[in-house]
Amino acid sequence: MKVLVTGAAGFIGMHTCLRLLARGDEVVGMDNLSPYYDVSLKQARLDRLQSHGSFRFHPHDVACRKTMAGLFADEKPARVVHLAAPAGVRHSIEHPHDYVDANLQGVLNILEGCRHHHVEHLVYASSSSVYGGNTRAPFAEGHGVDHPISLYAATKRANELMAHSYSHLFRLPATGLRFFTVYGPWGRPDMALFRFTRAMLEGRPIDVFNHGQMVRDFTYIDDIVEGVVRVLDKPATPDAGYDAAAPDPATSNAPWRVFNIGNNQPTPLMDYIGALEEALAVSARKNFLPLQPGDVPMTAACTDALDAWVGFRPGTPVRTGVARFVAWYRQYYS
């Protein structure tokens, strides 16, 4: 089938495109190649995709209404995986308009394209950040998500609500995926693993926030892609057990769903750093700092709903995933 993947030159986008191409799908990739981080890395990802005869690329910005309307009219994708978005909680504090343009206007453009061209299923990236300041763990889709502590989180929650309105009004099957701290080969240079690796190999200290008292559900990229593709293949349907008198935030009487994709193995940040020290055979010099604005000290994913829906739970051990990242990093930057 023909699948439109936005953010195709991004970290998760490239891996998702490769997986779809490998199984024989026709993939229409779209990315604005934003200079938020090294564009040469994005171009290198894109080069991998463009070697496939079933891949076609459009250098478009999801926030441009006219361009997106034209793309949907020309390509008429059967399904859509929407991953294009500015990443990172910290960046959203300094550049809030980027997030409103992409995560509000951009998502509206995607929803309108899906609505008018009868897309069979929209799968879009949400984030574990929607759980905000919640301390009840592990985070489950039925928990409250109305107290975001960053604009990034607020826009991701808005995406879920916007998608629900279109699912209700136009019966558009839409599924949101709440990603938990994705890492792996071809990752973003602004992510902790990437920054730590570069600093350690250059003999510089690494910044460790909240004085190292952080826990994250680090999720390997291959597990994320497996979840994305399995969900894409099973369009959202109304929940027959939905009770409007006692509504469950995770389900609906519209064809709308949200799922966590996390590793089910919350890992202390210091253990994550330990895995990196082991893979690099380098001891890190650590600069301990306070918790940053917008950050939370802990994330942990309950993936029971994802498992029940598509029969899959992420499970790549952190030491395995970190070692694979280091192998890629050494090769890419050799």
C-alpha positions in Angstrom: 0.0 0.0 0.0 1.0 3.6 -0.3 2.0 5.2 3.0 2.8 8.8 3.6 5.5 9.3 6.3 6.1 12.8 7.5 9.4 13.5 9.2 11.0 10.9 6.9 14.5 12.3 7.4 14.1 12.2 11.1 15.4 9.5 13.5 12.1 7.5 13.9 11.0 8.5 10.4 13.9 7.0 8.6 13.7 3.7 10.5 10.0 3.5 9.9 10.4 4.2 6.2 13.0 1.5 5.9 10.8 -1.0 7.6 7.8 -0.3 5.3 10.0 -0.4 2.2 11.5 -3.7 3.3 8.1 -5.3 3.3 7.1 -3.9 -0.1 5.1 -0.8 0.7 5.3 2.3 -1.5 6.5 5.1 0.8 6.0 8.8 0.2 8.4 10.6 2.5 8.1 14.3 3.5 10.4 16.4 5.6 11.3 20.1 5.8 14.9 19.3 6.7 14.8 21.8 9.6 18.2 23.1 10.8 17.2 22.3 14.5 20.1 20.0 14.4 22.8 18.9 11.9 21.1 18.8 8.5 23.9 16.6 7.1 22.8 13.8 9.4 19.2 14.2 8.1 20.5 14.2 4.5 22.5 11.0 5.2 19.4 9.3 6.5 17.5 10.5 3.4 20.3 9.1 1.2 19.6 5.6 2.6 15.9 5.9 1.7 16.4 7.3 -1.8 18.3 4.2 -2.9 14.9 2.4 -2.8 12.9 2.5 -6.0 9.6 2.5 -4.0 10.5 5.7 -2.1 9.6 9.2 -3.2 10.5 12.4 -1.3 8.9 15.8 -0.9 10.8 18.6 0.9 7.7 20.1 2.4 6.8 21.8 5.7 3.8 20.2 7.4 2.7 23.7 8.6 2.1 25.0 5.1 -1.6 24.5 4.5 -1.5 24.9 0.7 1.5 22.6 0.2 0.0 19.9 2.4 -3.4 20.1 0.6 -1.6 19.6 -2.7 0.5 16.7 -1.5 -2.6 14.8 -0.4 -4.4 15.5 -3.6 -1.4 14.4 -5.7 -0.3 11.3 -3.7 -3.6 10.0 -2.3 -1.9 7.9 0.4 -3.9 4.9 1.8 -2.4 5.4 5.3 -0.4 8.1 7.0 2.3 7.9 9.7 2.8 11.5 11.0 6.1 11.9 12.8 7.2 15.4 11.7 7.5 17.7 14.7 10.2 19.8 16.5 11.6 17.6 19.2 12.6 18.2 22.7 11.1 19.8 25.9 13.9 22.2 26.4 13.8 23.7 22.9 10.1 24.4 23.3 10.8 26.7 26.2 13.0 29.0 24.1 11.2 28.6 20.7 7.4 28.1 21.5 6.2 29.3 18.1 8.0 26.4 16.3 5.8 24.0 18.3 2.6 25.8 17.7 3.3 26.0 13.9 4.2 22.3 13.6 2.2 20.6 16.3 -1.0 22.6 16.0 -1.3 24.0 12.5 0.7 21.1 11.0 -1.5 18.5 12.7 -4.6 20.3 11.5 -3.3 20.1 7.9 -2.7 16.4 8.3 -6.1 15.8 9.7 -7.7 17.8 6.9 -5.8 15.9 4.3 -6.8 12.6 5.8 -10.4 13.7 6.0 -10.8 14.9 2.5 -8.9 12.0 0.9 -10.5 9.2 2.9 -7.3 7.9 4.5 -7.8 4.4 6.0 -5.7 5.1 9.1 -3.7 7.9 10.7 -1.0 7.0 13.1 0.7 9.9 14.8 3.5 10.5 17.3 2.5 11.6 20.8 4.8 11.5 23.7 5.3 10.3 27.3 5.6 13.9 28.2 1.7 14.2 28.2 1.8 12.5 31.6 3.3 15.8 33.0 3.9 15.9 36.7 2.1 12.6 37.4 4.0 10.4 39.9 1.7 7.3 39.7 3.8 4.7 37.9 3.9 3.0 35.6 2.0 5.5 33.4 -1.1 4.0 31.8 -3.2 5.4 29.0 -6.2 5.6 31.4 -4.4 8.0 33.7 -5.1 11.7 33.7 -3.0 13.8 31.3 -4.4 17.3 31.9 -1.4 18.8 33.7 1.4 19.3 31.2 4.6 20.9 32.5 6.0 22.1 29.2 4.6 23.6 26.0 5.9 20.6 24.1 3.7 18.3 26.2 0.7 20.6 25.9 0.9 20.5 22.1 1.3 16.7 22.0 -1.8 16.4 24.2 -3.6 18.8 21.9 -2.7 16.5 19.0 -4.5 13.7 20.7 -7.6 15.8 21.3 -7.6 17.2 17.7 -7.4 13.7 16.3 -10.3 12.6 18.5 -12.5 15.4 17.2 -11.8 14.3 13.6 -12.4 10.6 14.5 -15.7 11.6 16.1 -16.9 14.0 13.3 -15.6 12.2 10.3 -15.1 8.6 11.5 -11.4 8.9 10.7 -9.5 6.0 12.3 -6.6 7.6 14.2 -4.1 6.2 16.7 -1.7 8.2 18.9 1.5 6.6 20.1 3.1 7.9 23.3 6.8 7.3 22.8 9.1 6.9 25.8 12.7 8.1 25.4 13.7 6.6 22.1 17.4 5.9 21.4 19.5 3.9 19.0 21.6 4.2 15.8 21.0 7.3 13.7 19.6 9.1 16.7 19.3 12.9 17.3 22.5 14.8 18.3 20.6 16.6 21.0 19.6 13.4 22.9 21.5 12.4 26.0 23.1 9.2 24.6 24.5 11.1 21.6 25.8 14.0 23.7 27.3 11.7 26.3 29.1 9.6 23.7 30.6 12.6 21.9 31.7 14.2 25.1 33.3 11.0 26.5 35.2 10.3 23.4 36.5 13.8 23.3 37.5 13.7 27.0 35.0 16.2 28.1 32.7 15.9 31.2 29.0 15.0 30.7 26.2 17.1 32.2 24.0 14.9 34.5 20.8 16.6 35.5 18.9 16.2 38.8 22.2 15.1 40.2 21.8 11.7 38.5 18.4 11.0 40.3 16.6 10.3 37.0 14.8 7.2 35.8 13.7 6.8 32.2 12.0 4.0 30.2 14.7 4.0 27.5 13.1 2.4 24.4 15.2 1.1 21.5 14.4 2.3 18.0 13.7 -1.1 16.5 11.0 -1.7 19.2 9.4 1.7 18.4 9.2 0.9 14.7 7.8 -2.6 15.4 5.0 -1.0 17.4 4.4 1.7 14.8 4.0 -0.7 12.0 1.9 -3.2 13.9 -0.5 -0.4 14.9 -0.5 1.0 11.4 -1.8 -2.4 10.2 -4.7 -2.4 12.6 -6.8 0.7 12.2 -8.4 2.2 15.3 -12.0 1.1 16.0 -14.6 2.3 18.5 -14.4 0.6 21.9 -17.5 -1.4 22.4 -17.1 -1.2 26.1 -16.8 2.6 26.3 -19.1 4.2 28.9 -19.9 7.8 28.3 -21.1 8.2 31.9 -17.6 7.1 33.1 -15.3 7.9 30.2 -11.9 6.2 29.9 -9.3 8.7 28.6 -7.6 6.0 26.6 -10.6 4.9 24.5 -13.7 6.3 22.8 -16.9 5.5 21.0 -15.1 7.0 18.0 -12.4 5.1 16.0 -9.6 6.6 18.1 -7.0 5.0 20.3 -3.8 6.0 22.2 -1.0 3.6 23.3 2.2 3.8 25.2 5.3 2.4 23.5 7.9 2.0 26.2 10.5 -0.6 27.3 8.7 -1.8 30.5 12.1 -1.6 32.2 12.5 1.9 33.8 16.3 2.4 34.1 18.2 4.8 36.4 20.1 7.3 34.4 23.3 6.3 36.2 22.8 2.7 35.0 22.3 4.0 31.4 25.6 5.9 31.7 27.2 2.8 33.1 26.1 0.8 30.0 27.6 3.5 27.8 30.9 3.5 29.8 31.0 -0.3 29.3 30.4 0.0 25.5 33.0 2.7 25.0 35.5 1.4 27.6 35.7 5.0 28.8 34.9 6.3 32.3 32.7 9.4 32.2 33.6 12.5 34.2 30.2 13.7 35.5 29.1 17.3 36.0 26.0 17.0 38.3 23.4 19.7 37.8 19.8 20.4 39.1 16.7 19.3 37.3 16.0 21.4 34.3 12.7 23.3 33.7 10.1 21.1 32.0 11.9 17.8 32.9 10.4 15.1 35.1 12.5 12.9 37.3 10.9 9.6 36.2 9.0 7.9 33.3 7.7 4.4 33.2 5.4 2.9 30.6 2.6 0.4 31.1 2.2 -1.4 27.7 -0.6 -3.8 28.5 -2.9 -2.0 26.1 -0.5 -2.1 23.3 0.1 -5.8 23.9 -3.6 -6.5 24.0 -4.2 -4.6 20.7 -1.3 -5.9 18.5 0.5 -8.6 20.6 3.7 -6.7 21.1 5.8 -5.3 24.0 9.2 -3.6 23.6 11.9 -5.5 25.3 15.4 -4.7 24.0 17.8 -4.5 27.0 19.5 -1.1 27.6 23.0 -2.6 27.4 22.2 -4.2 24.1 20.7 -1.1 22.6 23.5 1.2 23.9 26.2 -1.1 22.4 24.4 -1.0 19.0 24.4 2.8 19.2 28.1 3.0 20.0 28.9 0.6 17.1 27.0 2.8 14.7 28.5 6.0 16.1 32.0 4.8 15.7 31.3 3.7 12.2 29.5 6.9 11.1 32.0 9.3 12.6 35.1 7.3 11.7 
